[in-house]
């Protein structure tokens, strides 16, 4: 069914198509027509961060920024859905146009800039979700006008508000579309931020009588030394997991495309090699007890299995959903299942 809808959606502006696609998905879910979009894969239970996921294939953050479509996305067969990025206060994001498809490369460039309705709106939306089919991650960030030296306050504010509802929380310090955000990945800044959030996490665990895992999402554009420093800090701070990686500012894989000079993060197939290489190096240096969620460039089941081979325990995608549709979910689950069983992916 998605194959029929895709040509129409691709004739629209990318951001308009994004919104229309989500509304159509929600309508299909509410009318009971979602089985026409995809068949739910057989369970492939995966334990991570002290949680049990029905399968290891998730929807990456950015698709559902305000947590308005959790149940509809889970009904497609995802084992988990990560919503956000959310910020303390609503913000409009960067000027439009700010999202561009590169079909020749199965890629997207976006410079959305954490456009969202604010954490209170996300909490209200998520509170209504039934969440019958999978787990929920909530991705948190800082407002654009918050200085980096005050970033901890923004992240802690969001963490406190989403904590009662999230199955896990991801700290996004790696979007290329908020000026200066990636500076928070530098060793001392990272140690300060994650250390403060770990303290807040433990206090919230005591207050709520449950411990919600906290993950950190990193960029694919880190140098080897920066990856090693991240591994040291995240291991020392005993974070619960890492999401590797966000989008890239590198344009080498698409340098001859007419949209290559558009600023923003590049996602999709051209990101696969770089994100997987970063994840592989991180896995070799990160504490064994810290699982990695592999994301970046997954367009096939073989891509998902490749992330697992490189060191991921679970995977996520977003751009792959745009180009392949919901069938990609089951394909990835089946490929990971075959890899676990020792057969060809």
C-alpha positions as CSV (number, residue, x, y, z in Angstrom):
1,X,0.0,0.0,0.0
2,X,2.9,2.4,0.8
3,X,4.3,1.8,-2.7
4,X,1.1,3.3,-4.1
5,X,1.2,6.3,-1.8
6,X,4.9,7.1,-2.1
7,X,4.8,8.8,-5.6
8,X,2.1,11.2,-4.4
9,X,4.0,12.0,-1.2
10,X,7.2,12.5,-3.1
11,X,5.5,15.2,-5.3
12,X,4.9,17.2,-2.2
13,X,7.4,19.4,-0.3
14,X,9.2,17.0,2.1
15,X,8.0,18.6,5.3
16,X,4.4,18.7,4.1
17,X,4.6,15.1,3.1
18,X,6.0,14.3,6.5
19,X,2.9,15.8,8.2
20,X,0.5,14.3,5.8
21,X,2.0,10.9,6.1
22,X,1.7,11.0,9.9
23,X,-1.9,12.1,9.7
24,X,-2.7,9.3,7.3
25,X,-0.9,6.8,9.5
26,X,-3.0,8.0,12.5
27,X,-6.2,7.7,10.5
28,X,-5.4,4.2,9.4
29,X,-4.7,3.2,13.1
30,X,-7.9,4.8,14.4
31,X,-10.1,3.1,11.7
32,X,-8.4,-0.3,12.1
33,X,-6.9,-0.2,8.7
34,X,-3.2,-0.3,9.8
35,X,-2.9,-4.0,9.0
36,X,-3.1,-2.9,5.4
37,X,0.1,-0.9,5.9
38,X,2.3,-3.7,7.5
39,X,2.1,-7.0,9.2
40,X,3.5,-7.1,12.7
41,X,6.6,-9.2,12.8
42,X,6.9,-12.3,15.0
43,X,8.3,-11.4,18.5
44,X,12.1,-11.3,18.8
45,X,12.4,-10.4,22.5
46,X,15.5,-8.3,23.3
47,X,16.6,-7.3,26.8
48,X,18.5,-4.0,27.1
49,X,18.9,-1.3,29.8
50,X,16.9,-3.5,32.2
51,X,13.9,-3.5,29.8
52,X,12.4,-6.2,27.6
53,X,11.6,-5.1,24.1
54,X,9.2,-7.2,21.9
55,X,11.7,-6.8,19.0
56,X,15.0,-4.9,18.5
57,X,13.8,-2.6,15.7
58,X,12.8,0.9,16.7
59,X,11.5,4.2,15.2
60,X,14.2,6.9,15.5
61,X,13.6,10.3,17.1
62,X,12.6,13.1,14.7
63,X,9.6,11.4,13.0
64,X,7.1,12.1,15.9
65,X,8.5,15.2,17.6
66,X,5.6,15.8,19.9
67,X,4.6,12.3,20.8
68,X,1.2,12.5,18.9
69,X,1.4,9.1,17.1
70,X,3.0,6.6,19.5
71,X,0.3,4.0,19.2
72,X,0.0,4.3,15.4
73,X,3.7,3.8,15.0
74,X,3.9,0.9,17.5
75,X,1.0,-0.8,15.6
76,X,3.2,-0.9,12.5
77,X,5.4,-3.4,14.2
78,X,8.2,-1.4,15.8
79,X,9.5,-2.8,19.1
80,X,10.0,0.7,20.4
81,X,9.3,4.2,19.3
82,X,11.5,7.2,20.3
83,X,9.7,10.5,20.2
84,X,11.1,14.0,20.3
85,X,13.4,15.8,20.4
86,X,11.5,17.9,22.9
87,X,12.7,21.1,24.6
88,X,11.6,22.9,27.7
89,X,9.8,25.7,25.8
90,X,8.1,25.4,22.4
91,X,10.2,26.6,19.5
92,X,9.5,27.1,15.8
93,X,12.8,25.7,14.5
94,X,14.7,27.0,11.5
95,X,13.1,28.9,8.6
96,X,11.5,26.9,5.8
97,X,12.3,25.2,3.5
98,X,14.3,23.0,5.8
99,X,13.8,19.4,4.7
100,X,15.0,18.0,1.3
101,X,14.8,14.6,-0.2
102,X,17.7,13.2,-2.3
103,X,15.9,10.1,-3.9
104,X,19.0,9.2,-6.0
105,X,20.8,8.5,-2.8
106,X,17.9,7.3,-0.6
107,X,18.7,10.3,1.6
108,X,17.3,13.3,3.3
109,X,18.9,16.6,4.4
110,X,17.1,18.4,7.2
111,X,17.8,21.5,9.3
112,X,14.6,21.5,11.2
113,X,16.2,22.7,14.4
114,X,14.3,21.0,17.2
115,X,10.9,22.4,16.1
116,X,8.5,21.2,18.7
117,X,5.6,22.2,20.9
118,X,7.5,22.0,24.1
119,X,7.9,19.3,26.7
120,X,4.5,19.9,28.4
121,X,2.7,19.3,25.2
122,X,4.6,16.1,24.6
123,X,3.8,14.9,28.1
124,X,0.1,15.6,27.5
125,X,0.2,13.7,24.2
126,X,2.1,10.7,25.5
127,X,-0.2,10.5,28.6
128,X,-3.0,9.6,26.2
129,X,-1.1,6.8,24.5
130,X,-2.1,3.2,25.2
131,X,1.3,1.7,24.3
132,X,0.1,-1.8,24.0
133,X,2.6,-3.1,21.4
134,X,6.0,-1.8,22.5
135,X,8.1,0.6,24.5
136,X,8.5,4.3,24.5
137,X,11.7,6.4,24.5
138,X,11.7,10.2,24.8
139,X,14.4,12.2,23.3
140,X,15.3,15.5,25.1
141,X,17.2,18.6,24.1
142,X,17.9,22.2,25.0
143,X,16.2,25.3,23.6
144,X,18.1,27.2,20.8
145,X,18.5,30.3,22.9
146,X,19.9,28.5,26.0
147,X,23.6,28.9,26.3
148,X,25.7,25.8,26.6
149,X,26.8,26.6,30.1
150,X,23.1,26.5,31.1
151,X,22.3,23.4,29.0
152,X,22.2,21.1,32.0
153,X,19.2,23.1,33.4
154,X,17.2,22.5,30.2
155,X,18.0,18.8,30.0
156,X,17.3,18.3,33.7
157,X,14.0,20.1,33.3
158,X,12.9,17.8,30.4
159,X,14.2,14.7,32.2
160,X,12.1,15.5,35.3
161,X,8.9,16.0,33.3
162,X,9.2,13.0,31.0
163,X,10.5,10.6,33.6
164,X,7.2,9.2,34.8
165,X,6.1,8.4,31.3
166,X,9.2,7.2,29.5
167,X,10.5,3.7,29.3
168,X,13.8,5.3,28.6
169,X,15.2,8.8,27.9
170,X,17.7,9.8,25.3
171,X,19.9,12.9,25.8
172,X,20.4,14.5,22.3
173,X,23.7,16.4,22.2
174,X,24.4,15.6,18.6
175,X,22.0,17.4,16.3
176,X,23.9,19.6,13.8
177,X,20.9,22.0,13.5
178,X,21.2,23.8,16.9
179,X,24.2,26.1,16.9
180,X,26.9,24.9,19.3
181,X,25.0,21.8,20.5
182,X,27.7,19.4,19.4
183,X,30.2,21.2,21.6
184,X,28.5,19.4,24.5
185,X,30.2,16.2,23.2
186,X,33.7,17.6,24.1
187,X,35.1,15.7,27.0
188,X,34.8,18.2,29.9
189,X,31.4,19.5,28.8
190,X,30.2,16.0,28.3
191,X,31.4,15.0,31.8
192,X,29.7,18.0,33.4
193,X,26.4,17.4,31.5
194,X,26.1,13.7,31.9
195,X,27.3,13.8,35.5
196,X,24.6,16.3,36.4
197,X,22.0,14.3,34.6
198,X,23.1,11.0,36.2
199,X,22.6,12.7,39.6
200,X,19.2,13.9,38.6
201,X,18.3,10.4,37.3
202,X,19.1,8.8,40.6
203,X,17.1,11.4,42.5
204,X,14.1,10.8,40.2
205,X,14.5,7.1,40.6
206,X,14.2,7.5,44.4
207,X,11.2,9.8,44.1
208,X,9.3,7.7,41.6
209,X,10.2,4.2,42.9
210,X,11.5,3.2,39.5
211,X,14.7,3.7,37.6
212,X,14.2,4.9,34.0
213,X,17.3,4.2,31.8
214,X,19.1,7.2,30.3
215,X,20.9,7.0,26.9
216,X,23.1,9.5,25.1
217,X,22.9,10.1,21.4
218,X,26.2,11.0,19.6
219,X,27.2,12.4,16.2
220,X,28.9,10.5,13.4
221,X,31.3,13.3,12.7
222,X,33.5,12.8,15.8
223,X,37.2,12.3,15.4
224,X,38.7,9.1,16.6
225,X,40.1,10.9,19.7
226,X,36.6,12.4,20.4
227,X,35.0,8.9,20.1
228,X,37.5,7.6,22.6
229,X,36.9,10.5,24.9
230,X,33.1,9.9,24.7
231,X,33.6,6.3,25.5
232,X,35.7,7.1,28.6
233,X,33.2,9.6,29.9
234,X,30.1,7.5,29.2
235,X,31.7,4.5,30.8
236,X,32.9,6.4,33.8
237,X,29.4,7.9,34.3
238,X,27.8,4.5,33.8
239,X,25.1,5.6,31.4
240,X,22.6,3.0,30.5
241,X,23.1,3.1,26.7
242,X,24.3,5.0,23.7
243,X,22.4,5.8,20.5
244,X,24.9,5.9,17.6
245,X,24.5,8.0,15.5
246,X,22.7,11.2,14.6
247,X,22.8,12.8,11.1
248,X,26.1,14.0,9.4
249,X,27.3,17.3,8.1
250,X,29.6,15.5,5.7
251,X,28.6,15.9,2.0
252,X,31.2,13.8,0.4
253,X,28.8,10.9,-0.4
254,X,26.4,13.3,-2.2
255,X,28.9,16.0,-3.3
256,X,27.6,16.1,-6.9
257,X,23.9,16.3,-6.0
258,X,22.2,19.6,-6.7
259,X,21.1,19.8,-3.0
260,X,24.5,19.0,-1.6
261,X,25.1,22.5,-0.4
262,X,22.0,22.7,1.6
263,X,23.0,23.0,5.3
264,X,21.7,20.5,7.8
265,X,22.0,16.9,8.7
266,X,22.3,14.2,6.0
267,X,20.5,10.9,6.8
268,X,19.7,7.8,4.9
269,X,21.9,5.5,2.8
270,X,25.0,7.8,2.5
271,X,25.2,7.9,6.3
272,X,25.5,4.1,6.8
273,X,29.2,3.6,6.5
274,X,30.3,6.6,8.6
275,X,27.7,5.9,11.4
276,X,28.6,2.2,11.5
277,X,32.3,2.9,11.7
278,X,31.8,5.3,14.6
279,X,29.7,2.7,16.3
280,X,32.2,0.0,15.8
281,X,35.0,2.1,17.3
282,X,32.8,3.2,20.2
283,X,31.8,-0.5,20.9
284,X,35.5,-1.4,21.2
285,X,36.1,1.3,23.8
286,X,32.9,1.5,25.7
287,X,32.2,-0.5,28.8
288,X,30.8,-3.9,27.9
289,X,27.8,-3.3,30.2
290,X,26.6,-0.4,28.0
291,X,24.5,-1.4,25.0
292,X,24.4,0.5,21.8
293,X,21.4,1.3,19.6
294,X,22.6,1.5,16.0
295,X,21.0,4.1,13.8
296,X,22.0,5.7,10.5
297,X,21.4,4.6,6.9
298,X,19.3,1.4,7.4
299,X,17.5,0.8,4.2
300,X,17.3,-3.0,4.2
301,X,17.4,-6.0,6.5
302,X,21.0,-6.6,5.6
303,X,21.8,-3.1,6.8
304,X,20.1,-3.8,10.2
305,X,22.0,-7.1,10.6
306,X,25.2,-5.2,9.7
307,X,24.7,-2.8,12.6
308,X,24.3,-5.8,14.9
309,X,27.5,-7.3,13.6
310,X,29.3,-4.0,14.2
311,X,28.3,-4.0,17.8
312,X,24.7,-2.8,18.2
313,X,22.2,-4.6,20.3
314,X,19.2,-2.9,18.7
315,X,18.6,-0.6,15.8
316,X,16.5,2.4,14.8
317,X,15.6,4.1,11.5
318,X,13.5,7.0,10.2
319,X,14.7,7.9,6.7
320,X,14.4,4.2,5.7
321,X,10.7,4.4,6.5
322,X,10.4,7.3,4.0
323,X,12.0,5.3,1.2
324,X,10.9,1.8,2.0
325,X,7.7,2.1,4.0
326,X,6.6,-0.1,6.9
327,X,7.6,-3.3,5.3
328,X,11.2,-2.5,6.3
329,X,10.3,-3.1,9.9
330,X,9.6,-6.8,9.5
331,X,12.4,-7.2,7.1
332,X,14.9,-5.9,9.7
333,X,13.4,-8.0,12.5
334,X,13.7,-11.1,10.3
335,X,17.3,-10.3,9.3
336,X,18.4,-9.8,12.9
337,X,16.6,-13.1,13.8
338,X,18.5,-15.0,11.2
339,X,21.8,-13.5,12.3
340,X,21.0,-14.5,15.9
341,X,20.3,-18.0,14.7
342,X,23.6,-18.1,12.9
343,X,22.2,-18.0,9.4
344,X,22.7,-15.5,6.6
345,X,21.2,-12.1,7.2
